[in-house]
Amino acid sequence: MPGHHRIFEQGDRCERAYVVAKGSVSIVQAGSDGGQAIIRFIAPGEMFGTVPLFTDHMLPADAITAEPSVVLSWSEADINALIDAYPRVSMNIIRVIGTRLVELQDRVRELATQRADQRLARALLRLSRHDSSGELAFPLRRKDLAEFSGTTLYTASRMLTAWARAGVLTSIGRRILIHDRAALHSLAEGRPPP
């Protein structure tokens, strides 16, 4: 699929479960006022769009490729047949859903209790966990990162520039490379970097 391709739309009926084989997908939710927020980034190997298959079948957000991507999907009947044939699949799905629930609870707490710089540092740590090189697995505009961390574009840009000057990271185009994870952890905890 090309970049910026809409896989499904918020409010549509969920018919399939998806997994990213290559590339990345943004999960974007719109509010009643039309404002949008990036809820999650999906990396290669991660499933998305599965929860509605087991609830009300209504998709709670849009899924949009963040870059050219390969996305695989299975119908609800295929998923149910897999679960029947291999009960371990249901445990894996429960584990994925549980992990996402914990992550969302953490993000709600962060929005309620932490400053913008802490939320941005945590977002960068969360997004870089897939790559030991420190490069974020997702091509991000600063606007995307601001939405994901619950801050403004101005604030996110100002912090990223300051952290780049301090040697914590490098931001080139839509790619971010983290050089000092320890400093980013300190910033996420509200402490000055070591």
Residue pairs with C-beta under 8 A, 6 or more apart in sequence:
1 7
1 23
1 65
1 68
1 69
1 70
1 71
2 65
2 68
3 23
3 65
3 66
3 67
3 68
3 69
4 64
4 65
4 66
5 64
5 65
5 69
6 62
6 63
6 64
7 18
7 25
7 49
7 63
7 64
7 65
7 71
8 14
8 49
8 59
8 62
8 63
9 59
9 62
10 28
10 29
10 30
10 59
10 60
10 61
10 62
11 58
11 59
12 58
12 59
13 57
13 58
13 59
14 49
14 52
14 53
14 57
14 58
14 59
14 76
15 75
15 76
16 49
16 73
16 74
16 75
16 76
17 47
17 49
17 50
17 53
17 73
17 74
17 76
17 79
18 25
18 47
18 48
18 49
18 50
18 63
18 71
18 72
18 73
19 45
19 46
19 47
19 48
19 71
19 72
19 73
20 42
20 43
20 44
20 45
20 46
20 48
20 69
20 70
20 71
21 44
21 45
21 69
21 70
21 71
21 72
22 44
22 69
22 70
23 44
23 65
23 66
23 67
23 68
23 69
23 70
23 71
24 41
24 42
24 43
24 44
24 65
24 66
24 67
24 69
24 137
24 138
24 139
25 41
25 42
25 48
25 63
25 64
25 65
25 66
25 69
25 71
26 38
26 40
26 41
26 42
26 63
26 64
26 65
26 66
26 138
26 144
27 38
27 39
27 40
27 41
27 42
27 48
27 61
27 62
27 63
28 36
28 37
28 38
28 39
28 61
28 62
28 63
28 64
29 36
29 37
29 39
29 60
29 61
29 62
30 36
30 61
30 62
31 37
36 147
37 147
37 148
37 150
38 144
38 147
38 148
39 61
40 48
40 100
40 103
41 66
41 127
41 137
41 138
41 148
42 48
42 63
43 130
43 137
43 138
44 130
44 137
46 96
47 93
47 96
48 63
49 59
49 63
49 73
50 79
50 93
50 96
50 97
51 60
51 97
51 100
52 58
52 59
52 60
53 76
53 79
54 93
65 71
66 138
66 139
66 140
66 144
67 138
67 139
74 82
79 89
82 89
83 89
83 90
83 93
103 126
110 118
110 119
110 122
110 150
111 119
111 150
114 122
114 190
115 190
116 149
116 150
116 151
116 152
116 155
116 156
116 159
117 159
117 187
118 187
118 188
118 189
118 190
119 149
119 150
119 151
120 145
120 149
120 151
120 155
120 156
120 159
120 160
121 184
121 185
121 187
121 188
122 149
122 188
123 145
123 148
123 149
124 136
124 145
124 169
124 176
124 178
124 184
125 181
125 184
125 185
125 188
127 136
127 137
127 138
127 140
127 148
128 134
128 135
128 136
128 137
128 176
128 178
128 181
130 137
131 137
133 177
134 177
134 178
134 179
134 181
135 175
135 176
135 177
135 178
136 175
136 176
136 177
136 178
139 174
139 175
140 174
140 175
140 176
141 174
142 153
142 156
142 157
142 160
142 171
143 153
143 156
145 156
145 160
145 176
146 152
146 153
146 155
146 156
146 157
149 156
160 169
160 171
160 176
163 169
163 183
163 184
163 187
164 170
164 171
166 183
166 193
167 179
167 180
168 178
168 179
168 180
168 183
168 184
168 187
168 193
169 176
169 177
169 178
169 179
169 180
169 184
170 176
170 177
170 179
171 177
178 184
180 193
182 193
182 194
183 193
183 194
184 193
186 192
186 193
186 194
187 193
